[in-house]
Amino acid sequence: MSKLQPDGTLVKALGQAWRWQRMLDAGVYSSITQSSKPSQAKSCVSRIPRFALLTPDIVEAILAGGVDQAGILQRLERPLPMDWAEHWSLIGSTPPAPT
């Protein structure tokens, strides 16, 4: 049996989102666009911060490699629902069974 591996692109996106959020919270930047590099695509700059708002169980699943990661970045182009229970349906997956 092979061990699940996290997707490097999604892990990098999580890290970038948390970094940007810390900078915004600290007042280093007043907007995400100020904190991004000029070479970064506008769609990336608008999508990546949403990773900082994902439910903790989705973040854990991404880091564990347990989420269907194909297309997750595109799905996060849509606004996140306020209800955390709806985040799983947005990313096109279901929550893992409790252990």
C-alpha positions, 0 to 999 in steps of 0.5 A, a space after each residue: 500500500 502506498 502512502 498518500 503524499 501532499 500536493 506540493 502546489 497546495 502546500 505552497 498555496 497554504 503557506 503563502 495564504 497564511 504568510 499574507 494573512 499574517 502580514 495583513 494582520 500585522 499591518 505590513 500591507 493594507 491589501 493582498 495586492 500590495 503583498 504580492 509580487 508584480 509577476 503573480 497573476 491576478 487570479 492567483 492573488 485572488 485565489 490563494 488567500 482563500 486557503 487561509 480561510 479553509 476549515 482546519 480539517 480540510 487543511 489537515 486533509 490537504 497536508 496529509 494528501 487525503 483530498 482529491 487535489 485535482 482542480 482544487 485551485 480552480 474551485 477556490 476561484 469561487 467565494 468560500 461559503 460562510 458555513 464551514 460544513 459547505 467547504 467540503 462540497 465546494 472543493 468537490 470532496 467529502 469529509 473523511 470518516 471520523 477515526 
